[in-house]
């Protein structure tokens, strides 16, 4: 809601005024705070126990325009640290009703943020931590980290990014930071199949801007035909398929639930798919990258014109 209400600047002013640590909510679908800001502490996981760990040391948790909180993994641990108070400002009655603790204020998030930024007494928090700097990826082979770092160097901060690569999301947070509001979109539910059609729709709505879609191989297979629509409308859409040749998210959950041999889980292997050929079948040009040099060339080719283009990135 912060991004939808064009209130990201007010959120930044409020955080600086209070010297508050800033976290992005689990499954945050938009950018409501610049991820390169020194007070940005990263993304809360969709796991109550891990949220509890990350919020340790804070005595007040202010949730703005998001649920408190969204979970993807069951946990017996209370989310809030002992002694911490939670206040939620939301436009959603269901979000207010589902909060397990604290107080909720139902109203316009943008107006509330602008008012708070002007009226809150300055803070003197001593809890601010230094956000860890991610390690430099190995440049001898193509990895998800290196691919996203190269994309970050190619993409301009004002260009739009749509993401549906669940297995790579944590890596994306490290190597492809979003700095400007209104430039990032992803699903808020954790469901699959949304990303590519959404990227096409956003490119249609914002025809003067370049749209990047970072998507996994499994997610791409849900709605590949969206490329055909992009071609028909000659949209300025660049699709980056991170192809690890399996449904890695399902294998990861198999480990969480202690399945035997999770890497051999039936139905999770996607080897043999040729996304460049599949794109060409939709009349969309594309290129395969298996090395850092090939990816650099492919990204250059993708940005050479305003037409749809697909880059398949083979990663471990």
N, C-alpha and C positions, 0 to 999 in steps of 0.2 A: 504493500500500500504506500510505502514511502516513495518508491519510484513512480508509481501511478499518479500520485498527488504532486509530483515535481517538487518534493520536499527534501531531496538529498542534501542540498546546500544547507538547509536549516538543521538537518541531522548532524552535518559536519560541525557547524557552529556550536550546537549544543554539546557535542562530545568534547570539543576543544575547551569550551567554557567550563565544563565539569571535570576536565582531565579524566574522562572515562575510558576504560578499555572498551573496544567495539568488536563484537563478534557478529558474523552473519548467521542467520537462523538456519537450522537444518532444512534441506531441500529448498533453500532460497531460490526463487525463480527469477529474480531481478537483481540489479545492482543498486543498492541504496546507500553505499558508502564506498569511497575510493579505496581499493585494495592495496594501494601503495602508500597509503597514509600511515605515519608512524604509530598512530593509536589503533590501527586495525590489527586485531589479534588472530584473525583467521575465521574458520568456519566451524560451527558446532556440529558434531556428528549426530546422526539420528539414533542415538543410543543414550538412554537416561544416565547410565553409570558414567559414561565418558563425558557427558555434559556436566555432571556433578564434579568431576575432576577438573575440568577446564574453568569452572566458575569458582573454584576454591579461592578464598581470600577476599571475595567481594561481599559487601553487606547489603547492596541494593542492586536488583536486576530489573532494568526497564526494557520491556519488550514492545517494540514499535511496529505495528502493522503486520504482525505475523502471529501464528499460533505459538503457544507456550506449553509444550514444544511439539514438533512432529517427530515421531519415532518410527524406526524401521526394524529395530531389534528389541525384543522384550527384555526388560530389566527389572529387578526387584529393588534397585537402589533408588532412594528419593533423588529427584533431579537437582533441587536446590541445596547448596551447602547449609549446614546448621547455622541458624541465626540470620540468614539472608532473607530479605523481603522482596517479593516480586510485585511489580505494577505493570499492567498491560494496557496499552492504548490501541484500540482496534476498531475497525468499522464492521466487524463480523460478529454477530451475536453467537453463532455456534463456536467460534474461536474463544470468545469470552467464557462461554459455558463449559467448555471442555478443559480449561486450565485446572490443574490439580491443586493449585495453591495461589495465594495472593489476591490482589484486587484488580479489577478490570474497569477501564473507563471506555465507554462506547461512544464514539464520535469521529469526526473528521481528523484523520491522522496528520494531514498537512497543516491544518489550522492549529492543532495542538502543538506540533513541533515548532512552528513559527512563534507561537506564544511562549513556549518554554525557553527557546533560544534567547528571547528578550528578557525573561523575568527570573530565571533560575539563578540562585546565588552561586557565584563561582566556587568550584570545588578545589580540593587540594589532595587528590587521591595519591596514595603511595603504592598502589597495586599495579601500576602500569609496568608491563614486561616488554622485553625486546623480542619482537617476532623473529623466529629463527630464519636465517637465510638458507634457501635450498642449495644443496651441493651442485656444482657445475656438472652437467651430464657428460658422460663419455662420448667424445666426438668421433670415435673410430667405428661406431655402428649406429644404426638407426633405432632409437628407442622412443617410447611415448614422450618421455621428458624432453628429449632433444627435438622431436617433431613439434611439440607445443612451444618450445622456446623459439624455434625457427619461425613458427607462425606468428608468435608475439612480435618478432622483429620485422615481419612483413606487414602485419595488420596495423593500421593507424588507430589510435585510441578512440576516434569518433566513429569508426566503422562498426557495424552491428554484428553481434555474435550470437548464434543460436547453438545450443549444445544438447546432445543426447548421447553421451558416451559414459555411462555410469561407472564402468570399471576405471576409467581414466580421470574421473572428476577430481579426485584428490590431487593428482599430479597436475591437472589443469590449474587448480588453485595456486600451486607453487610457481608454475612457469608461464602462465598466461593470465596475469592479473588484469582485472577490469578496473578502469580508472574513472570512467564517466557514466553518470546515470543515463538511463534510456538507451543503453547500447548492448545489454545482455538479456537473453531470454532462454528459459528452459522450463521443463515441466515441473509442477509443484507437487506432484503426487508420487513420483517414482515409477509410473507406468511407462511402457515403451511404445514406440510407433508414432509419437507426436512430433519429433524433431524436424524431419525433412519436410512434411507438409506445412509445419509452422514457419520454417525458413522461407518456403515459397510464398506463403501468405504475407509475411513481413516484407519480403522483397517487392511484392506487388503494392503494398501499402506505402513503402518508402522507396520509390523508383529512382531517386537521385542519389542513393547511398549504396555502397557495396555491402553485401550481406555474406558472412562466413557461417557455414554450418559444420560444426565439429561433431562427428557422429561415429558410433561403433559399427562394426560389421553386422552384428546381430540386429541392432536397431534399424540399420539401413534396409534390411530385408523385410521389415514390416510394411514399408510404403515407398518402395523404390520408384513406383510409377509417378511420384510427384516430380521427378526429373523431366518427364514428358511435358508437364504443365509449364515448368520453368523454361523449357525450350520454346514452347508455343508463344510465350509472352516475352521471350528474349530478356529474361531477368538477369540482373547483375548479382548472380548467386554463385558462390564458390563452395563446393562441398568437399570436406576433408574426411575421408573414411579411414578411421584407425582400425586396421584389420589385424586382429590377433588370432583369427581363425577359430574362435570358440566363443560360447556364451560364458564369459569369464565371471560375470556377476553370479550366475547360478552355481558355478563351481566354488566361488567364495562362500556362498551361503551353505553349500554342502559341507564345507569345513566347519562353519559355525555350528551346524547341527550334527557334527560328528559322523557324517556319512563315511562308510568305508570307500577308499580309493576315489576321492572326489574328482580327481583329474580324469577319471574314466566314466564319469556320470553320463548315463545314456541320453542322447539327444543334444549334447552340448558342443559337439565337434562340428565346425563349419568349414573345414578345409576344402580347397578346390574351387571356391567361388572366385570369379574374375569380375571385379566391380567396374573396371574400365570397359570391358566388353558389355556388361549389363547397361552401363551408361550410354554407350554407343548405340545399343539397341533402342534407347529412348531418344536418339539423335543428339545426345549430349557428349561433347568431346571430353576426353579424360587422359590421365597419364598415371603410370605406376611408379612409385618410388620405393626402392629397397635399400638405398644408401643415403647418407646426409647430402651428398652432392646432387643426387637425383632429385631429392626433395626440394633443394634450393632452386633447381631448374624448373621443377613442376610448379612451384609457387610463383616463380617469375612468369611462366606461361599463363597461369590462372589469372594474374592481374594485368595481363597485356591488353585485355579488352573488357567490355561491359557485358559479355555474354556468359551463360552458364558454363561451368567447368567443374570437373570432378578430379580429385587427386586421391588415389588409393595409396595408403601408407602401410607397408608391411612391417609389423612390429612383432617382437617376441611375445 
